[in-house]
Amino acid sequence: MSTAVAPATAAPVADKLTKKQLIADHPTWCPGCGDFAVLAVFYKVLEKLQIPQEKIVVVAGIGCSSRFPYFMNTHSLHFIHGRALPLATGVSLSRPDVHVFVFGGDGDGFSIGGNHLNHAARKNIKLTYVIMDNFVYGLTKNQTSPTTPIGRKSKTDPIGAIDRPINPMKQLLASGATFIGRTHATQVKHMDELFTRAIEHDGFSVIECLSECTMFYPGAFDDGNPRKGGAFDVIDEKQHDVKDDVAAFKLADLPSPGKFGVFYQVNRPTKNELEQRWIDDSQAKLGGASQKDILKKRFEAMR
């Protein structure tokens, strides 16, 4: 009888991830929309980081920018208005092996989804959230949004907005997000750098990206665009300590166009890590019982 052992079969080498593989449907935004640039940079960053295609999950709610899942050839989920983060939280906690990305606008993030944003931030869920802020509800054709400046006229405020707008950086700082950044859709290199840092951060990373709605609020961010005579003033991290939340609040108070870059970044245990530790401890105490068996026992105890 032969005792020869068959040679081990080498695992197939995965193809290098390219933009061509990532592209799904053709983007359907209005001509000149800032979201085109955001999508292009996201493709580029994923190519650079070489995250396996099957490990990428893109989640969005409702709005122009929330059409991202249609244009990504990855695991993509389109959810209801303002509820993208709870769904993304479930994905992140149940699948620690994947990279979760959430895309939305100022309405989806700061209005109907504002409460979920606060809780995902304070829990430090491991995911990256990009909020494409255009200071207006564009998909429903020109209504005042949570970030619309005072005095700006819209269908819902024909005499001009009278409510004080949300300050996204302040809200995110107060909520407990562990990575907070701000960029501009016309500044491609800066977007690339900020997206990369946010993705590599272990925790809840969120970026506000000023993305012009050319249809209903043209010129909204010209003051931050050097090509339009504005000033793109990047935070000098040699002078600004990104771990200092008080200093970050002061930066957030600067008048428009304000500063761009990383306002705040700290390391804190993620909910993913803390929950896994809890699960592991529970299993050890119960003699290595499976998660399913632990859940069944808990349900029985609740009867």
Residue pairs with C-beta under 8 A, 6 or more apart in sequence:
14 52
15 21
16 50
17 46
17 47
17 50
17 51
17 52
17 53
18 47
19 43
19 44
19 47
21 53
21 73
22 43
22 46
22 47
22 53
22 72
22 73
22 74
23 43
23 71
23 73
24 70
24 71
24 72
24 73
24 76
25 70
25 71
26 71
27 35
27 36
27 39
27 67
27 71
28 67
28 70
29 35
29 36
29 64
29 67
30 213
30 214
30 215
31 214
32 212
32 214
33 64
33 211
33 212
33 213
33 214
33 215
34 132
34 134
34 185
34 186
34 209
34 210
34 211
34 212
34 213
34 214
34 221
35 64
35 65
35 132
35 185
35 211
37 185
37 186
37 188
37 191
37 211
38 65
38 103
38 130
38 132
38 185
38 191
38 209
38 211
39 68
39 71
40 188
41 188
41 191
41 192
41 195
42 101
42 130
42 195
44 192
45 192
45 195
45 196
45 199
46 56
48 192
48 196
49 196
49 199
49 200
51 99
53 73
53 74
54 75
55 97
55 98
55 99
56 72
56 74
56 75
56 98
56 99
56 101
57 74
57 75
57 76
57 77
57 88
57 91
57 95
57 98
57 99
57 100
57 101
58 68
58 69
58 72
58 74
58 75
58 76
58 77
58 101
58 102
58 103
59 69
59 76
59 77
59 79
59 84
59 87
59 88
59 91
59 100
59 101
59 102
59 103
60 66
60 67
60 68
60 69
60 77
60 78
60 79
60 84
60 102
60 103
60 104
60 108
61 78
61 79
61 80
61 81
61 82
61 83
61 84
61 104
61 108
61 113
62 80
62 81
62 82
62 108
62 139
63 81
63 104
63 105
63 107
63 108
63 137
63 138
63 139
64 105
64 132
64 134
64 138
64 139
64 213
65 103
65 104
65 105
65 108
65 132
65 211
66 78
66 84
66 103
66 104
66 105
66 108
68 76
68 103
69 76
69 77
69 78
69 103
70 76
70 78
75 98
77 87
77 88
77 91
79 87
81 108
81 112
81 113
82 108
82 111
82 112
82 113
82 114
82 116
83 113
83 116
84 102
84 103
84 104
84 108
84 113
84 116
85 102
85 113
85 116
85 117
85 119
85 120
85 125
85 129
86 116
86 120
88 100
88 102
88 120
88 125
88 127
88 129
89 120
89 123
89 125
89 127
91 98
91 100
92 98
92 100
92 125
92 126
92 127
92 272
93 125
93 271
93 272
93 275
96 126
96 272
96 276
99 128
99 199
100 126
100 127
100 128
101 127
101 128
101 129
101 130
101 199
102 127
102 128
102 129
102 130
103 129
103 130
103 132
104 113
104 129
104 130
104 131
104 132
105 131
105 132
105 133
105 134
105 138
105 145
106 131
106 132
106 133
106 134
106 135
106 145
106 146
106 147
106 168
107 137
107 145
107 146
108 131
109 117
109 129
109 131
109 133
110 117
110 131
110 145
110 146
110 147
110 166
110 168
110 171
111 145
111 146
114 146
114 166
114 171
117 129
117 171
117 172
117 175
117 206
118 171
118 175
120 127
120 129
120 204
121 172
121 175
121 176
121 177
121 204
121 206
122 175
122 176
123 204
123 271
124 176
124 177
124 178
124 203
124 204
124 268
124 269
124 270
124 271
125 203
125 204
125 270
125 271
125 272
126 202
126 203
126 204
126 270
126 271
126 272
127 204
127 205
128 195
128 198
128 199
128 201
128 205
128 206
128 207
129 204
129 205
129 206
129 207
130 195
130 198
130 206
130 207
130 209
131 168
131 206
131 207
131 208
131 209
132 185
132 209
132 211
133 147
133 168
133 208
133 209
133 210
133 211
134 145
134 210
134 211
134 212
134 213
134 217
134 220
135 145
135 147
135 148
135 149
135 152
135 165
135 213
135 217
135 220
136 142
136 143
136 144
136 145
136 148
136 152
136 154
136 213
136 216
136 217
136 220
137 143
137 144
137 145
137 154
138 213
138 215
138 216
138 217
141 155
141 216
142 154
142 155
142 216
142 217
143 154
143 155
143 156
144 152
144 154
144 156
144 157
144 161
144 163
146 165
146 166
147 165
147 166
147 168
148 154
148 157
148 161
148 165
149 161
149 165
149 256
150 160
150 161
150 162
150 163
150 164
150 165
151 160
151 161
152 160
152 161
152 217
153 159
153 160
153 161
154 161
154 216
167 252
167 253
168 182
168 208
169 180
169 182
169 208
169 248
169 251
169 252
169 263
170 249
170 252
170 253
172 180
172 206
172 208
172 264
173 180
173 245
173 248
173 249
173 252
173 263
173 264
176 204
177 204
177 205
177 206
177 264
178 201
178 203
178 204
178 205
178 264
178 265
178 266
178 267
178 268
179 197
179 198
179 201
179 203
179 204
179 205
179 206
179 262
179 264
179 265
180 205
180 206
180 207
180 248
180 262
180 263
180 264
180 265
181 194
181 197
181 198
181 205
181 206
181 207
181 208
181 261
181 262
181 263
182 207
182 208
182 209
182 210
182 258
182 259
182 260
182 261
182 263
183 190
183 191
183 194
183 207
183 208
183 209
183 210
183 260
183 261
184 190
184 191
184 209
184 210
184 221
184 224
184 225
184 232
184 260
185 191
185 209
185 210
185 211
185 212
185 221
186 212
186 221
186 225
186 227
187 225
187 232
187 260
190 232
190 234
190 260
190 261
191 209
194 207
194 261
194 262
195 207
197 205
197 262
197 265
198 205
198 206
198 207
199 205
201 265
202 267
202 270
203 267
203 268
203 270
204 270
210 220
210 221
210 224
212 218
212 219
212 220
212 221
213 220
219 228
221 230
221 257
222 228
222 229
222 230
223 230
223 231
223 256
223 257
224 230
224 231
224 232
224 256
224 257
224 258
224 260
225 232
226 232
230 257
231 257
232 257
232 260
233 257
233 258
233 259
233 260
234 259
234 260
234 261
235 251
235 259
235 260
235 261
235 262
235 263
237 261
237 262
240 247
240 248
240 251
241 247
242 248
242 262
242 263
242 264
242 265
242 266
243 264
243 265
243 266
244 264
245 264
248 263
248 264
251 258
251 259
251 263
252 258
252 263
279 291
282 294
283 289
283 290
283 291
283 294
286 293
286 294
286 297
289 297
